[in-house]
């Protein structure tokens, strides 16, 4: 039996260089948006939970050019790249990746319950963008016409799915991630998330019978992802993934270095 996933507590800008050429079927990731500079701070209320508008200290100084060479190198010819982004970076993603791939498109996630605008100034931030890139001959599971809009509607991450400790400010719903994984990859494909956060992409990948590699620099988020992934029951899990001190969870079918993380 083999593990279905491997995760690393590493700096992805460094560790991506360890991944072999042409080895990844699908890169699905949610890198920083560079929105922290626009934060108005947390909003506190007597009658409801505090609204987190601080985003996070790490949500800055991201440039897609930093991942360009490694993304292109490690992606299989049949692979796809989907990356969440915001309005302020979509032009940068297009500038860098459109000349490289045959197709560059965008996808919209519409949040049905975005954070309210209590000051009633401007629009609610109810949409997030995903840039999508591929070459001819890529993997693509086209469903019914009404399932293939570049638009998906769901609530933000809520209820038991939402982690409270640690609380990741941009945790994505499994339902959305599964939809993307279903379209852009096949069973047993390797899905990579180099900005893994609390591991939602990994959960979705495993539940869709894909394999998963995740990289996360923040120790707190990494440990949360590890705990979530270990809680999934899968007949192909080996005992290696359940060792308590295992910082790098090994997937023997993926030819990656097996060092123990930072």
Helices and strands as residue ranges (DSSP letters): E 5-8, H 12-15, G 16-18, E 24-29, G 36-38, H 65-74, E 75-85, H 90-97, E 103-111, E 127-134, G 145-147, E 151-154, G 159-161, H 174-184, E 190-193, H 200-207, E 211-215, H 219-230, G 239-242
